[in-house]
Amino acid sequence: MIVVTGATGHYGPLAIEELLARGVPAGQIVAAARDPQKATALAARGVQVRRADYTDPESLASALSGAEKLLFVSGSEVGQRVPQHRNVVEAATAAGVRLIAYTSILNADTTGIRLADEHRATEAMIRDSGVPYVLLRNTFYLEVYTAALPQAVEHGALVEATGDGRISAATRADLAAAAAVVLTTEGHENRVYELGGAPAITLAELAAEASRQSGRPIAFRNLSQAEYVDFLAGVGVPRAAAEYYADASIGASRGDLYTDSDDLPRLLGRATTPLAEAVAAALKD
């Protein structure tokens, strides 16, 4: 049995779809979610749905009962993830899980991005648990950047703080598909995968592609870290979160979100989704 946490977020449902596509019977997949009512569509397809709240160890013990493998999708509450993730690791260990696949961050052991701190701590917890593991060091989702394109088309500018840093961004679907491969094939125990898309892009190139497809001029406007924090706060992002986002952008400008690893296409057995396709999807939506 394979348990997927975060099963009602953006990434978890894609991973479940990939597991089903790879022939895993629905009854052998558990969609673990804080609010099971949001997973009724999965339940209707025969997927088991169980409550799993990272702050509630009892719910985690129930969710992981009988699990052989766990796709541990990192929590979304920045600043709270270390204690929450410890609950998950302890529950998986107690349940006798035989493989933990954890969604970490690209270049976790070398990046200076503040968001990586909690991922490094979680990786250490998992290693120390003694449970066989796979560290899926995911790049930033391409959708993080393409989500801004409709506004960029409207206003004629894509605003960021990444400079000319090259970013090995990849779609959620590609990263979820790689996780499904790891969970359904052999030989991945205690491996670390640096998962990035190729070719890497700059956000100036993203703006140019969006301009080409939309027929509207879109400039890439690069801000300083402080300016970007103010910009994000000005559009409604809480300042604490804006500071994390701006820090990640500066990290990208340094190359912290770049990798020359071919782990992702190798696991997929194909090239990663091209930029033009991702831009077309964003503009269509």
C-alpha positions as CSV (number, residue, x, y, z in Angstrom):
1,M,0.0,0.0,0.0
2,I,1.2,3.5,-0.9
3,V,0.2,6.5,1.2
4,V,0.4,10.0,-0.4
5,T,0.2,12.9,2.0
6,G,-1.0,16.3,0.9
7,A,-3.5,14.5,-1.3
8,T,-5.7,17.5,-1.9
9,G,-3.0,20.1,-2.7
10,H,-1.5,20.9,-6.1
11,Y,1.1,18.1,-6.3
12,G,-0.5,15.2,-4.4
13,P,-3.4,14.5,-6.7
14,L,-1.1,14.5,-9.7
15,A,1.1,11.9,-8.0
16,I,-2.0,9.7,-7.3
17,E,-3.1,10.0,-11.0
18,E,0.4,8.9,-12.0
19,L,0.3,5.9,-9.7
20,L,-3.1,4.9,-11.1
21,A,-1.7,5.3,-14.6
22,R,1.2,3.1,-13.8
23,G,-1.2,0.3,-12.8
24,V,-1.3,0.6,-9.0
25,P,-4.8,-0.5,-7.9
26,A,-6.9,2.3,-6.5
27,G,-7.6,0.3,-3.3
28,Q,-3.8,0.1,-2.7
29,I,-3.4,3.9,-2.6
30,V,-4.2,6.0,0.4
31,A,-5.0,9.7,-0.2
32,A,-4.0,11.3,3.2
33,A,-5.5,14.8,3.6
34,R,-6.1,17.2,6.5
35,D,-9.7,17.5,5.2
36,P,-10.9,14.2,3.7
37,Q,-14.0,15.9,2.3
38,K,-11.8,17.5,-0.3
39,A,-10.9,14.1,-1.6
40,T,-14.3,12.8,-2.4
41,A,-13.5,12.5,-6.1
42,L,-10.6,10.2,-5.3
43,A,-12.8,8.2,-3.0
44,A,-15.3,7.7,-5.8
45,R,-12.6,6.1,-7.9
46,G,-11.8,3.6,-5.2
47,V,-8.8,5.4,-3.6
48,Q,-8.7,5.1,0.2
49,V,-9.1,8.4,1.9
50,R,-7.8,9.0,5.4
51,R,-7.4,12.0,7.6
52,A,-3.8,13.1,8.2
53,D,-2.9,16.3,9.9
54,Y,0.8,17.0,10.4
55,T,0.0,18.6,13.8
56,D,-2.0,15.5,15.0
57,P,0.2,12.4,15.6
58,E,-2.9,10.2,16.2
59,S,-4.3,11.0,12.8
60,L,-0.9,10.3,11.2
61,A,-0.7,6.9,12.9
62,S,-4.1,6.0,11.5
63,A,-3.3,7.3,8.1
64,L,-0.1,5.3,7.9
65,S,-1.5,2.0,9.3
66,G,-0.5,-0.8,6.9
67,A,1.5,1.4,4.6
68,E,4.5,-0.1,2.8
69,K,5.6,3.1,1.0
70,L,5.0,6.8,1.8
71,L,5.1,9.8,-0.5
72,F,5.7,12.4,2.1
73,V,4.8,15.8,0.5
74,S,6.4,18.6,2.5
75,G,4.1,20.8,4.5
76,S,3.1,24.3,3.4
77,E,3.4,26.1,6.7
78,V,6.9,27.7,6.5
79,G,8.4,28.0,10.0
80,Q,6.3,25.2,11.3
81,R,7.5,22.4,9.2
82,V,10.3,20.9,11.4
83,P,7.9,19.8,14.2
84,Q,5.2,18.9,11.8
85,H,7.6,16.8,9.7
86,R,9.0,15.1,12.8
87,N,5.5,13.9,13.5
88,V,5.3,12.4,10.1
89,V,8.7,10.7,10.3
90,E,8.0,9.3,13.7
91,A,4.6,8.0,12.6
92,A,6.1,6.3,9.5
93,T,8.8,4.7,11.6
94,A,6.3,3.4,14.1
95,A,4.0,2.1,11.3
96,G,6.8,0.0,9.8
97,V,6.9,1.9,6.5
98,R,9.5,0.4,4.3
99,L,10.2,3.5,2.1
100,I,9.8,7.2,2.6
101,A,10.0,9.3,-0.5
102,Y,10.2,13.0,0.6
103,T,9.7,16.1,-1.6
104,S,12.7,18.2,-0.6
105,I,14.2,21.2,-2.4
106,L,16.7,21.3,-5.3
107,N,20.3,21.5,-4.1
108,A,19.2,21.2,-0.5
109,D,22.7,20.6,0.9
110,T,24.3,23.6,-0.8
111,T,21.6,26.2,-1.5
112,G,21.5,29.4,0.5
113,I,17.7,29.8,0.1
114,R,16.1,30.1,3.5
115,L,13.3,27.8,2.5
116,A,15.8,25.0,2.4
117,D,16.6,25.1,6.1
118,E,13.5,23.1,7.1
119,H,14.1,20.7,4.2
120,R,17.6,20.0,5.4
121,A,16.4,19.3,8.9
122,T,13.7,17.0,7.5
123,E,16.2,15.1,5.4
124,A,18.4,14.6,8.5
125,M,15.4,13.3,10.4
126,I,14.6,10.8,7.7
127,R,18.1,9.5,7.5
128,D,18.3,9.2,11.2
129,S,15.1,7.2,11.4
130,G,16.7,4.2,9.7
131,V,13.8,3.8,7.3
132,P,14.9,3.5,3.7
133,Y,14.3,6.7,1.8
134,V,14.4,8.6,-1.4
135,L,15.0,12.3,-1.4
136,L,13.1,13.9,-4.2
137,R,14.9,17.3,-4.4
138,N,12.3,19.1,-6.4
139,T,13.0,22.3,-8.3
140,F,10.6,25.2,-8.1
141,Y,7.4,24.4,-10.0
142,L,7.3,26.1,-13.4
143,E,3.7,27.0,-12.5
144,V,5.0,29.3,-9.7
145,Y,6.3,31.5,-12.4
146,T,3.7,31.0,-15.2
147,A,0.9,31.8,-12.7
148,A,2.0,35.4,-13.0
149,L,1.7,35.5,-16.8
150,P,-2.0,36.6,-17.2
151,Q,-1.2,39.7,-15.1
152,A,2.1,40.2,-17.0
153,V,0.2,40.2,-20.2
154,E,-2.3,42.7,-18.8
155,H,0.3,45.1,-17.4
156,G,3.1,44.5,-19.9
157,A,5.7,43.5,-17.3
158,L,6.8,40.4,-15.4
159,V,8.1,41.5,-12.1
160,E,10.6,39.4,-10.1
161,A,14.1,39.6,-8.5
162,T,15.8,36.6,-10.2
163,G,18.1,38.7,-12.4
164,D,19.6,36.6,-15.1
165,G,19.8,33.5,-12.9
166,R,19.0,30.3,-14.8
167,I,16.2,28.3,-13.2
168,S,15.8,24.6,-13.8
169,A,12.0,24.9,-13.3
170,A,9.8,21.9,-14.1
171,T,6.0,21.3,-14.1
172,R,4.3,19.8,-11.1
173,A,3.1,17.0,-13.4
174,D,6.6,16.1,-14.4
175,L,7.8,16.0,-10.8
176,A,4.8,14.0,-9.7
177,A,5.4,11.5,-12.5
178,A,9.0,11.1,-11.3
179,A,7.7,10.3,-7.8
180,A,5.4,7.7,-9.1
181,V,8.3,6.0,-11.0
182,V,10.3,5.9,-7.8
183,L,7.4,4.4,-5.9
184,T,6.6,1.7,-8.4
185,T,10.1,0.5,-9.5
186,E,13.1,-0.9,-7.8
187,G,16.5,0.4,-7.0
188,H,15.8,3.8,-5.5
189,E,16.4,3.1,-1.8
190,N,18.7,5.7,-0.1
191,R,19.1,7.7,-3.3
192,V,19.1,11.4,-3.7
193,Y,17.6,12.8,-6.9
194,E,18.2,16.4,-8.0
195,L,15.0,17.0,-10.1
196,G,15.2,19.9,-12.5
197,G,13.8,20.7,-15.9
198,A,15.9,21.2,-19.0
199,P,16.8,23.5,-20.5
200,A,17.0,25.9,-17.6
201,I,15.4,29.3,-18.2
202,T,15.7,32.9,-17.1
203,L,12.5,34.8,-16.4
204,A,13.5,37.2,-19.2
205,E,13.1,34.2,-21.5
206,L,9.8,33.4,-19.9
207,A,8.5,36.9,-20.5
208,A,9.7,36.8,-24.1
209,E,7.9,33.5,-24.7
210,A,4.7,34.8,-23.1
211,S,5.0,37.9,-25.3
212,R,5.5,35.8,-28.4
213,Q,2.4,33.7,-27.7
214,S,0.1,36.5,-26.5
215,G,1.2,39.0,-29.1
216,R,1.6,41.6,-26.4
217,P,4.8,43.2,-25.3
218,I,6.0,41.9,-21.9
219,A,9.1,43.3,-20.3
220,F,11.0,41.5,-17.6
221,R,11.4,44.0,-14.7
222,N,14.0,43.0,-12.2
223,L,13.8,44.4,-8.7
224,S,16.2,44.4,-5.7
225,Q,15.3,42.1,-2.8
226,A,13.9,44.9,-0.7
227,E,11.9,46.3,-3.7
228,Y,10.5,42.9,-4.4
229,V,9.4,42.4,-0.8
230,D,7.5,45.8,-1.0
231,F,6.0,44.8,-4.4
232,L,4.7,41.5,-3.0
233,A,3.4,43.1,0.1
234,G,1.7,45.7,-2.1
235,V,-0.3,43.1,-3.9
236,G,-1.5,41.4,-0.7
237,V,1.2,38.9,0.2
238,P,1.8,38.9,3.9
239,R,5.2,40.5,4.5
240,A,6.7,37.5,6.3
241,A,5.9,35.3,3.3
242,A,7.0,38.0,0.9
243,E,10.4,38.0,2.6
244,Y,10.8,34.3,2.0
245,Y,9.7,34.6,-1.6
246,A,12.1,37.4,-2.3
247,D,14.9,35.5,-0.6
248,A,14.2,32.5,-3.0
249,S,14.3,34.9,-5.9
250,I,17.7,36.2,-4.9
251,G,18.8,32.6,-4.5
252,A,17.7,31.9,-8.0
253,S,19.7,34.9,-9.2
254,R,22.8,33.2,-7.7
255,G,22.1,29.9,-9.4
256,D,20.6,28.1,-6.4
257,L,17.7,26.8,-8.5
258,Y,19.9,25.5,-11.3
259,T,21.1,21.9,-11.8
260,D,22.8,20.1,-14.6
261,S,21.5,16.8,-13.3
262,D,19.6,14.6,-15.7
263,D,17.8,12.8,-12.9
264,L,14.3,14.1,-13.9
265,P,14.3,13.2,-17.6
266,R,16.0,9.9,-16.8
267,L,13.3,8.9,-14.3
268,L,10.6,10.1,-16.7
269,G,12.2,8.3,-19.7
270,R,11.5,11.4,-21.8
271,A,12.3,15.1,-22.0
272,T,10.7,17.4,-19.4
273,T,7.7,19.6,-20.5
274,P,9.0,22.5,-22.7
275,L,8.6,26.1,-21.7
276,A,6.4,26.9,-24.7
277,E,3.9,24.2,-23.6
278,A,3.7,25.4,-20.0
279,V,3.3,29.0,-21.2
280,A,0.5,28.0,-23.5
281,A,-1.3,26.3,-20.7
282,A,-1.0,29.3,-18.4
283,L,-2.3,31.7,-20.9
284,K,-5.2,29.5,-21.9
285,D,-6.2,29.1,-18.2
